[in-house]
Amino acid sequence: MNVIMVIASYLIFFNLLGLILMGIDKHNARKKIWRIPESTLFSVAFFGGSLGTTIGMFLFHHKTRHWYFLYGMPLILFLQLALCYYLTHASLNITIL
């Protein structure tokens, strides 16, 4: 398995996880039962699931009234996309002493 497949699998996993967690948390909110902590939702987004979490937020109309979700999730996504762009377009010269 090459590196690209590992990275793609990782991102697919975390984005699906973020989407599913948003759906579960919305369902639990309607039923007034145990909720997924907001820190968990942000952690999943931070570790690569920002696209899935953001899509889930708008798809399920969940957490859209909280400014830190409304601006935070897209900001995490933007920063991750900027990092990917930088890593793919920058000439990285790594030297070991």
OpenMM code with the backbone's topology and positions (N, CA, C; nanometers):
from openmm import Vec3, app, unit

residues = "MET ASN VAL ILE MET VAL ILE ALA SER TYR LEU ILE PHE PHE ASN LEU LEU GLY LEU ILE LEU MET GLY ILE ASP LYS HIS ASN ALA ARG LYS LYS ILE TRP ARG ILE PRO GLU SER THR LEU PHE SER VAL ALA PHE PHE GLY GLY SER LEU GLY THR THR ILE GLY MET PHE LEU PHE HIS HIS LYS THR ARG HIS TRP TYR PHE LEU TYR GLY MET PRO LEU ILE LEU PHE LEU GLN LEU ALA LEU CYS TYR TYR LEU THR HIS ALA SER LEU ASN ILE THR ILE LEU".split()
positions = [
    Vec3(0.0850, -0.1174, 0.0000),
    Vec3(0.0000, 0.0000, 0.0000),
    Vec3(0.0899, 0.1241, 0.0000),
    Vec3(0.0665, 0.2128, -0.0924),
    Vec3(0.1521, 0.3310, -0.0986),
    Vec3(0.1021, 0.4416, -0.0052),
    Vec3(0.1811, 0.5444, 0.0054),
    Vec3(0.1545, 0.6524, 0.1012),
    Vec3(0.0250, 0.7253, 0.0675),
    Vec3(-0.0019, 0.7473, -0.0594),
    Vec3(-0.1227, 0.8194, -0.1005),
    Vec3(-0.2484, 0.7429, -0.0567),
    Vec3(-0.2462, 0.6113, -0.0709),
    Vec3(-0.3621, 0.5305, -0.0305),
    Vec3(-0.3825, 0.5358, 0.1213),
    Vec3(-0.2748, 0.5364, 0.1957),
    Vec3(-0.2849, 0.5444, 0.3423),
    Vec3(-0.3442, 0.6791, 0.3828),
    Vec3(-0.2955, 0.7867, 0.3243),
    Vec3(-0.3463, 0.9204, 0.3558),
    Vec3(-0.4925, 0.9326, 0.3144),
    Vec3(-0.5270, 0.8832, 0.1959),
    Vec3(-0.6656, 0.8894, 0.1490),
    Vec3(-0.7574, 0.8095, 0.2412),
    Vec3(-0.7151, 0.6913, 0.2815),
    Vec3(-0.7956, 0.6093, 0.3722),
    Vec3(-0.8156, 0.6790, 0.5063),
    Vec3(-0.7104, 0.7398, 0.5562),
    Vec3(-0.7161, 0.8142, 0.6822),
    Vec3(-0.8182, 0.9276, 0.6733),
    Vec3(-0.8107, 1.0059, 0.5648),
    Vec3(-0.9011, 1.1201, 0.5482),
    Vec3(-1.0453, 1.0751, 0.5274),
    Vec3(-1.0651, 0.9707, 0.4500),
    Vec3(-1.2000, 0.9180, 0.4295),
    Vec3(-1.2591, 0.8723, 0.5626),
    Vec3(-1.1801, 0.8003, 0.6409),
    Vec3(-1.2271, 0.7522, 0.7713),
    Vec3(-1.2707, 0.8676, 0.8608),
    Vec3(-1.1841, 0.9690, 0.8769),
    Vec3(-1.2148, 1.0780, 0.9694),
    Vec3(-1.3280, 1.1663, 0.9186),
    Vec3(-1.3397, 1.1838, 0.7870),
    Vec3(-1.4501, 1.2639, 0.7350),
    Vec3(-1.5832, 1.1915, 0.7494),
    Vec3(-1.5849, 1.0611, 0.7240),
    Vec3(-1.7078, 0.9843, 0.7474),
    Vec3(-1.7431, 0.9832, 0.8959),
    Vec3(-1.6427, 0.9700, 0.9809),
    Vec3(-1.6649, 0.9735, 1.1247),
    Vec3(-1.7261, 1.1070, 1.1671),
    Vec3(-1.6718, 1.2175, 1.1167),
    Vec3(-1.7251, 1.3499, 1.1495),
    Vec3(-1.8688, 1.3673, 1.1044),
    Vec3(-1.8992, 1.3202, 0.9837),
    Vec3(-2.0353, 1.3284, 0.9311),
    Vec3(-2.1311, 1.2452, 1.0161),
    Vec3(-2.0917, 1.1242, 1.0470),
    Vec3(-2.1759, 1.0343, 1.1269),
    Vec3(-2.1951, 1.0880, 1.2684),
    Vec3(-2.0896, 1.1394, 1.3299),
    Vec3(-2.1019, 1.1927, 1.4659),
    Vec3(-2.1961, 1.3124, 1.4709),
    Vec3(-2.1931, 1.3964, 1.3687),
    Vec3(-2.2861, 1.5098, 1.3647),
    Vec3(-2.4302, 1.4599, 1.3553),
    Vec3(-2.4528, 1.3579, 1.2736),
    Vec3(-2.5866, 1.3016, 1.2616),
    Vec3(-2.6341, 1.2368, 1.3908),
    Vec3(-2.5463, 1.1631, 1.4547),
    Vec3(-2.5821, 1.0984, 1.5819),
    Vec3(-2.6114, 1.2035, 1.6888),
    Vec3(-2.5285, 1.3068, 1.6950),
    Vec3(-2.5491, 1.4090, 1.7972),
    Vec3(-2.6791, 1.4853, 1.7732),
    Vec3(-2.7132, 1.5103, 1.6478),
    Vec3(-2.8410, 1.5763, 1.6177),
    Vec3(-2.9573, 1.4866, 1.6590),
    Vec3(-2.9475, 1.3590, 1.6287),
    Vec3(-3.0516, 1.2634, 1.6685),
    Vec3(-3.0668, 1.2595, 1.8209),
    Vec3(-2.9542, 1.2536, 1.8893),
    Vec3(-2.9574, 1.2509, 2.0359),
    Vec3(-3.0116, 1.3813, 2.0940),
    Vec3(-2.9841, 1.4932, 2.0271),
    Vec3(-3.0360, 1.6218, 2.0744),
    Vec3(-3.1881, 1.6245, 2.0653),
    Vec3(-3.2412, 1.5706, 1.9577),
    Vec3(-3.3874, 1.5671, 1.9424),
    Vec3(-3.4528, 1.4760, 2.0463),
    Vec3(-3.3848, 1.3654, 2.0782),
    Vec3(-3.4391, 1.2690, 2.1756),
    Vec3(-3.4087, 1.3089, 2.3199),
    Vec3(-3.3275, 1.4149, 2.3357),
    Vec3(-3.2856, 1.4625, 2.4687),
    Vec3(-3.2164, 1.3527, 2.5488),
    Vec3(-3.1251, 1.2824, 2.4815),
    Vec3(-3.0445, 1.1802, 2.5481),
    Vec3(-2.8977, 1.2200, 2.5403),
    Vec3(-2.8097, 1.1310, 2.5864),
    Vec3(-2.6674, 1.1596, 2.5964),
    Vec3(-2.6125, 1.2176, 2.4672),
    Vec3(-2.5318, 1.3232, 2.4801),
    Vec3(-2.4781, 1.3953, 2.3652),
    Vec3(-2.3290, 1.3701, 2.3504),
    Vec3(-2.2799, 1.3880, 2.2301),
    Vec3(-2.1372, 1.3784, 2.2014),
    Vec3(-2.0744, 1.5115, 2.2422),
    Vec3(-1.9680, 1.5084, 2.3209),
    Vec3(-1.9053, 1.6348, 2.3634),
    Vec3(-1.8557, 1.7173, 2.2441),
    Vec3(-1.8694, 1.8490, 2.2572),
    Vec3(-1.8240, 1.9380, 2.1507),
    Vec3(-1.6746, 1.9223, 2.1258),
    Vec3(-1.5994, 1.8935, 2.2305),
    Vec3(-1.4554, 1.8750, 2.2141),
    Vec3(-1.4249, 1.7549, 2.1242),
    Vec3(-1.5091, 1.6523, 2.1297),
    Vec3(-1.4913, 1.5358, 2.0429),
    Vec3(-1.5153, 1.5742, 1.8974),
    Vec3(-1.6195, 1.6533, 1.8730),
    Vec3(-1.6495, 1.6963, 1.7371),
    Vec3(-1.5357, 1.7813, 1.6803),
    Vec3(-1.4821, 1.8704, 1.7624),
    Vec3(-1.3701, 1.9529, 1.7167),
    Vec3(-1.2431, 1.8697, 1.6988),
    Vec3(-1.2222, 1.7700, 1.7831),
    Vec3(-1.1043, 1.6841, 1.7702),
    Vec3(-1.1075, 1.6058, 1.6397),
    Vec3(-1.2230, 1.5520, 1.6053),
    Vec3(-1.2366, 1.4784, 1.4797),
    Vec3(-1.2074, 1.5721, 1.3625),
    Vec3(-1.2596, 1.6942, 1.3687),
    Vec3(-1.2331, 1.7917, 1.2622),
    Vec3(-1.0846, 1.8257, 1.2551),
    Vec3(-1.0230, 1.8460, 1.3701),
    Vec3(-0.8816, 1.8833, 1.3746),
    Vec3(-0.7918, 1.7749, 1.3166),
    Vec3(-0.8257, 1.6496, 1.3410),
    Vec3(-0.7410, 1.5396, 1.2955),
    Vec3(-0.7726, 1.4935, 1.1535),
    Vec3(-0.8441, 1.5741, 1.0766),
    Vec3(-0.8632, 1.5449, 0.9353),
    Vec3(-1.0067, 1.5317, 0.8910),
    Vec3(-1.1031, 1.5398, 0.9809),
    Vec3(-1.2421, 1.5229, 0.9436),
    Vec3(-1.3200, 1.6524, 0.9318),
    Vec3(-1.2510, 1.7609, 0.9006),
    Vec3(-1.3175, 1.8909, 0.8977),
    Vec3(-1.4200, 1.9017, 0.7853),
    Vec3(-1.3948, 1.8408, 0.6715),
    Vec3(-1.4909, 1.8475, 0.5615),
    Vec3(-1.6186, 1.7715, 0.5982),
    Vec3(-1.6055, 1.6510, 0.6486),
    Vec3(-1.7213, 1.5720, 0.6873),
    Vec3(-1.7998, 1.6352, 0.8007),
    Vec3(-1.7296, 1.6914, 0.8962),
    Vec3(-1.7953, 1.7558, 1.0099),
    Vec3(-1.8694, 1.8807, 0.9641),
    Vec3(-1.8088, 1.9583, 0.8751),
    Vec3(-1.8734, 2.0791, 0.8239),
    Vec3(-1.9956, 2.0436, 0.7393),
    Vec3(-1.9826, 1.9433, 0.6538),
    Vec3(-2.0976, 1.8996, 0.5735),
    Vec3(-2.2087, 1.8489, 0.6655),
    Vec3(-2.1734, 1.7699, 0.7660),
    Vec3(-2.2724, 1.7193, 0.8604),
    Vec3(-2.3415, 1.8295, 0.9378),
    Vec3(-2.2666, 1.9333, 0.9692),
    Vec3(-2.3228, 2.0448, 1.0433),
    Vec3(-2.4355, 2.1101, 0.9627),
    Vec3(-2.4134, 2.1310, 0.8339),
    Vec3(-2.5156, 2.1955, 0.7518),
    Vec3(-2.6211, 2.0970, 0.7018),
    Vec3(-2.5834, 1.9743, 0.6771),
    Vec3(-2.6775, 1.8729, 0.6311),
    Vec3(-2.7834, 1.8433, 0.7371),
    Vec3(-2.7393, 1.8313, 0.8607),
    Vec3(-2.8305, 1.8005, 0.9704),
    Vec3(-2.8796, 1.9256, 1.0438),
    Vec3(-2.8387, 2.0442, 0.9979),
    Vec3(-2.8739, 2.1711, 1.0637),
    Vec3(-2.8414, 2.1621, 1.2128),
    Vec3(-2.7179, 2.1224, 1.2391),
    Vec3(-2.6769, 2.0971, 1.3766),
    Vec3(-2.5582, 2.1854, 1.4131),
    Vec3(-2.5685, 2.2514, 1.5251),
    Vec3(-2.4643, 2.3394, 1.5796),
    Vec3(-2.4443, 2.4652, 1.4947),
    Vec3(-2.5398, 2.4972, 1.4075),
    Vec3(-2.5237, 2.6139, 1.3204),
    Vec3(-2.5543, 2.7449, 1.3916),
    Vec3(-2.6082, 2.7385, 1.5116),
    Vec3(-2.6341, 2.8610, 1.5881),
    Vec3(-2.5186, 2.8965, 1.6812),
    Vec3(-2.4220, 2.8089, 1.6907),
    Vec3(-2.3054, 2.8343, 1.7758),
    Vec3(-2.1957, 2.8949, 1.6893),
    Vec3(-2.1537, 3.0172, 1.7233),
    Vec3(-2.0570, 3.0866, 1.6384),
    Vec3(-1.9265, 3.0109, 1.6268),
    Vec3(-1.8856, 2.9412, 1.7329),
    Vec3(-1.7585, 2.8707, 1.7288),
    Vec3(-1.7649, 2.7490, 1.6373),
    Vec3(-1.8822, 2.6956, 1.6122),
    Vec3(-1.8963, 2.5902, 1.5115),
    Vec3(-1.9141, 2.6515, 1.3732),
    Vec3(-1.9975, 2.7539, 1.3635),
    Vec3(-2.0276, 2.8152, 1.2356),
    Vec3(-1.9020, 2.8709, 1.1686),
    Vec3(-1.8104, 2.9262, 1.2459),
    Vec3(-1.6861, 2.9802, 1.1912),
    Vec3(-1.5668, 2.8882, 1.2154),
    Vec3(-1.5706, 2.8119, 1.3236),
    Vec3(-1.4565, 2.7273, 1.3594),
    Vec3(-1.4349, 2.6103, 1.2660),
    Vec3(-1.5417, 2.5383, 1.2321),
    Vec3(-1.5274, 2.4222, 1.1433),
    Vec3(-1.4773, 2.4621, 1.0041),
    Vec3(-1.5378, 2.5632, 0.9401),
    Vec3(-1.4829, 2.6047, 0.8102),
    Vec3(-1.3399, 2.6592, 0.8204),
    Vec3(-1.3072, 2.7226, 0.9340),
    Vec3(-1.1711, 2.7723, 0.9519),
    Vec3(-1.0716, 2.6569, 0.9601),
    Vec3(-1.1056, 2.5529, 1.0330),
    Vec3(-1.0186, 2.4347, 1.0406),
    Vec3(-1.0018, 2.3745, 0.9017),
    Vec3(-1.1113, 2.3643, 0.8270),
    Vec3(-1.1052, 2.3115, 0.6902),
    Vec3(-1.0151, 2.3977, 0.6030),
    Vec3(-1.0314, 2.5297, 0.6102),
    Vec3(-0.9479, 2.6207, 0.5307),
    Vec3(-0.8001, 2.6051, 0.5659),
    Vec3(-0.7688, 2.5979, 0.6953),
    Vec3(-0.6291, 2.5833, 0.7368),
    Vec3(-0.5700, 2.4497, 0.6901),
    Vec3(-0.6501, 2.3447, 0.6934),
    Vec3(-0.6017, 2.2149, 0.6460),
    Vec3(-0.5790, 2.2164, 0.4950),
    Vec3(-0.6687, 2.2812, 0.4207),
    Vec3(-0.6502, 2.2916, 0.2758),
    Vec3(-0.5279, 2.3770, 0.2427),
    Vec3(-0.5070, 2.4842, 0.3178),
    Vec3(-0.3891, 2.5689, 0.2964),
    Vec3(-0.2616, 2.4913, 0.3266),
    Vec3(-0.2630, 2.4106, 0.4308),
    Vec3(-0.1465, 2.3285, 0.4636),
    Vec3(-0.1191, 2.2266, 0.3529),
    Vec3(-0.2246, 2.1641, 0.3030),
    Vec3(-0.2073, 2.0676, 0.1925),
    Vec3(-0.1502, 2.1357, 0.0697),
    Vec3(-0.2008, 2.2539, 0.0373),
    Vec3(-0.1490, 2.3286, -0.0774),
    Vec3(-0.0011, 2.3613, -0.0583),
    Vec3(0.0312, 2.4083, 0.0617),
    Vec3(0.1699, 2.4436, 0.0898),
    Vec3(0.2612, 2.3210, 0.0774),
    Vec3(0.2196, 2.2104, 0.1338),
    Vec3(0.3034, 2.0898, 0.1310),
    Vec3(0.3205, 2.0330, -0.0093),
    Vec3(0.2212, 2.0514, -0.0943),
    Vec3(0.2315, 1.9972, -0.2300),
    Vec3(0.3002, 2.0923, -0.3267),
    Vec3(0.3051, 2.2201, -0.2937),
    Vec3(0.3651, 2.3174, -0.3852),
    Vec3(0.4971, 2.3771, -0.3364),
    Vec3(0.5324, 2.3540, -0.2148),
    Vec3(0.6570, 2.4085, -0.1627),
    Vec3(0.7705, 2.3108, -0.1904),
    Vec3(0.8858, 2.3655, -0.2196),
    Vec3(1.0016, 2.2792, -0.2359),
    Vec3(1.0649, 2.2624, -0.0976),
    Vec3(1.0465, 2.1459, -0.0435),
    Vec3(1.0975, 2.1186, 0.0909),
    Vec3(1.2353, 2.0554, 0.0809),
    Vec3(1.3311, 2.1219, 0.1368),
    Vec3(1.4675, 2.0694, 0.1425),
    Vec3(1.4980, 2.0346, 0.2872),
    Vec3(1.4968, 1.9089, 0.3164),
    Vec3(1.5233, 1.8628, 0.4527),
    Vec3(1.6646, 1.8100, 0.4585),
    Vec3(1.7398, 1.8675, 0.5475),
    Vec3(1.8770, 1.8198, 0.5645),
    Vec3(1.8973, 1.7782, 0.7094),
    Vec3(1.9745, 1.6771, 0.7251),
    Vec3(2.0075, 1.6295, 0.8590),
    Vec3(2.1521, 1.6681, 0.8847),
    Vec3(2.1743, 1.7276, 0.9975),
    Vec3(2.3077, 1.7762, 1.0324),
    Vec3(2.4100, 1.6834, 0.9774),
] * unit.nanometer
topology = app.Topology()
chain = topology.addChain("A")
for resn in residues:
    res = topology.addResidue(resn, chain)
    for name in ("N", "CA", "C"):
        topology.addAtom(name, app.Element.getBySymbol(name[0]), res)
